[in-house]
Structures are given as C-alpha cells and as structure tokens.
C-alpha cells in the first residue's frame, strides 16, 4: 500500500502522476484532491470526503481529516511530525521552504521559531500599522480606473510590508520582490527544466542578497528582523545558513499567503455584493471580514503531517509515517462549528474559529501581521474604491497548496 508521501513523491515523475490519476479515478478521494478537475471549486469534493466520516482512509493508505474538532486537536498533537521518522518531506526537491523551520520537527523547529518569534510581538505589530496604512494609500494613489488587482495592489502590499520588516534597502526591493515571486511560484510545481533553472537562480540570488545584508547588519544593526536574527547568531542560537533560510521563510510565507487573502476577498465581495455594501457602510467590520475570507477561502487549504508513533483518532489507529492530510478548508466549513457553512457572511461571530493559520506548534507566526494587513487593506478598499468590480474572469492559480488568483481584472 502506498503512503500519501510516496504517492506525491512519485507523482513528481510522469509515470506515477498517472498512477495518482488512476487511483483518483478509481475513487481515491485523497488523490482526487490533486486533480486539476477540482481546482476551481474543491468544496464539493471536500463534502464527499466529509460524507465518508470525519477520518477518511483512502485506498492509497493516506488519511484525510475534515472535521474541525479532529483537525484542531490533531494539529496540537506532538506525535505528528512535518517529516517522517526517516526525515522525508513531501515534495522536498521543489520546496523552497524545505530547510526552514516550517518544515522541521523538534528540537530544531522550536529553537529556530523562538529566535524569529520576537519579530511578531503584538506591540511591534501595532507599531507597524501607520507604515502599512501609508504603503496601502501610496499604492491606491497610483491606480488608474482599470487595473489588475493582483499585480497592482494585492502583491505589492505584502511585499512592501515584508521588505520593511526585514529591512530590505530601497535599491534592492525590486529584485527582492522578483525573487519572492519566482521562488513562491515553485509551490505550484516546476513543470520543466527551464522553470527549475530560473527557480534555482532566484534561490541563489536571494542567498547572496541575504548574506550581504547580514554582513552589513553585523557591523551596523538596525531595528529590523535581519538585525534581530544576526544578534541571535552571535549568541549561537542560529547558524548563518539557518538565518538565511529563516529570512527566505519570512519572505515567502509573508508574501504568498497575504496576497491571496486580498485577492480572494475582492473576488468574494464581487460575488456577494450585499456583503460589500455592508463593509462600505461599516468599514469597522473589516477585522471580521478578514476572518470570514480566511474561513471561506483559505489561502493554504491543506496541511500535511506524519505520525511518529501509532496515532489514535476517531476510532482509527494511523500507522507511523502514514500521510495525513488536514483539509483545513473543509474544517472551516464544518457545520458543527459554522452554521450554514457555505454562506459568506462577514458578520459571522464564530468566523475567528477557522483553522486557516493552522494550529499547535507550527501555528502561523505571521497571523497578527496578516490580520493587520488585511484589516488595513479591506478598510482602504471599502473607503477609497467603493465601486470596485471584477471586469473579466479572474485567472486562478494552478496549485493545490495555495488557493488564489494570478490575475483579477477590476475597474473602479
Ligand atoms: C493570510 C495570510 C496567512 C495564512 C493563511 C498563513 C497560513 C499559515 C499556516 C496554515 C501555517 C502552518 C503550516 C503548517 O502547520 O504546516 C503557517 C505557518 C507560518 N507562517 Fe503563515 N500564513 C499567513 C501569513 C503569514 C505572514 C504574513 C507571515 C510572516 C511574515 C507568516 C509566517 C509564517 C511562519 C514563519 C510559519 C511557520 C510557523 C512554524 O512552523 O512554527 N505567515 N502560516
């Protein structure tokens, strides 16, 4: 019997991509998650999996969790690792985050997370608000009456915020944004050798940029995250390579997700004009709207884990190293927690219970920052572009890991 990890690892080669497809066609609903057929609207598939029970064991041997209660308790379970007990990670060869702490288990995960965590303290986040507002309004000032929301607003905002956080000098920002985009797109899969070359070149250039900035901050520290990490390096809590990997993690995690929070929101509001009307009339609903967008269209719909010991849950015992997919996007529509779960409602009081930021040891470190960015962006859009509307079908990103759009043509 194949584990999910094996299915996905081998699915990287053409021969077994066919096997995963065959398994999907034979009724393996975990393999079906990867099928392009469900990319536009995966929710009916998630409901089919939910209908099999809260813990679904696929014919391939992989397990999928759809209930909020099981996802939330299992995410907090220390027995479940990101890697297998032999250190294997799903899709490792094209995962730009493979050497970063989101892809590591204890003890390295805890040690490295502790070093980066002070950068996201609530007080620091509050101090960032003015800067984020200024960036948001500067971007909005530049827009014409018709533009691509993703290219001209949703992407530049988080890139600018993460550049400020890391202290990227103005002269390096354009290429920093370019590397972030190239490396982040690798999540969608690297289809050919030309894409792999561009990706490797971007990773190497990013490495060079971070190495230079670290050297500068060692002699001339500032109040940015690279300076904070360099201090930890001097205290020997983090090596130079780990430091560079952490910067890469913050760049990609901070950018690839928040861009889709904003893009998904504009498309959802376009589909639900009464909700947009509500936000326009009451911009103070923005924080609740951020939670509801995260619940309804989670930018990261799936989380993968492997038990390091036999793991008992919901009457099943999941064997060591077996692939477990947390379909958090399904948990976020669990009727036990969210009444009428397929209704988009920015006043929903329980929206904040969503699992879009994961849970447990790997709970999203940047959650306060992306909530802040979302709040500022949604308010500014409602106040300054009340007539915004989608003018042509948005182009969806071809990815199972990231849910969002490549382009959203809009007019204001
Ligand atoms: C809408 C925006 C965001 C969403 C939906 C999101 C979602 C997530 C999720 C689901 C995880 C857990 C992954 C796992 O358990 O395997 C995670 C981890 C992480 N996120 Fe976010 N994220 C967002 C924004 C950000 C931002 C803005 C930053 C930083 C600038 C960030 C930094 C991180 C880091 C460092 C981790 C790793 C935490 C760990 O492994 O301990 N994220 N994020």
Boltz pocket constraint, residues with backbone or C-beta under 6 A from the ligand:
constraints:
  - pocket:
      binder: B
      contacts: [[A, 101], [A, 102], [A, 103], [A, 109], [A, 113], [A, 162], [A, 249], [A, 250], [A, 251], [A, 253], [A, 254], [A, 255], [A, 257], [A, 258], [A, 261], [A, 298], [A, 299], [A, 300], [A, 303], [A, 304], [A, 355], [A, 356], [A, 357], [A, 358], [A, 359], [A, 361], [A, 362], [A, 363], [A, 364], [A, 365], [A, 366], [A, 367], [A, 369], [A, 370]]
      max_distance: 6.0
